[in-house]
């Protein structure tokens, strides 16, 4: 069975949530529906930066956008995404020490990716 297409899609989905700003947006939208301006104000980041990241989150199926008059209102894309985020929070709270001590992730974040073999 060829899992490569599924792996590519999952990798993109989780990459969308691995960026700090996009993760902040997703966490904010767990409890709010909001416009770009509201998200920008709440997170203390520029509207253009928030718009850029919302575009990625929308393309990856993490958020929905709904037109309400002249405003675009963003929300998480359903209960499944909310559950994934909540489960991830529960998981990291139980495994925080080992997650933060993972040398491989630290090296990848620092741009020093080394592949064995």
Secondary structure as GFF3:
##gff-version 3
##sequence-region A 1 117
A	DSSP	alpha_helix	4	18	.	.	.	ID=ss1
A	DSSP	alpha_helix	20	29	.	.	.	ID=ss2
A	DSSP	alpha_helix	36	43	.	.	.	ID=ss3
A	DSSP	alpha_helix	47	59	.	.	.	ID=ss4
A	DSSP	beta_strand	63	68	.	.	.	ID=ss5
A	DSSP	beta_strand	71	76	.	.	.	ID=ss6
A	DSSP	alpha_helix	78	100	.	.	.	ID=ss7
A	DSSP	alpha_helix	103	109	.	.	.	ID=ss8
###
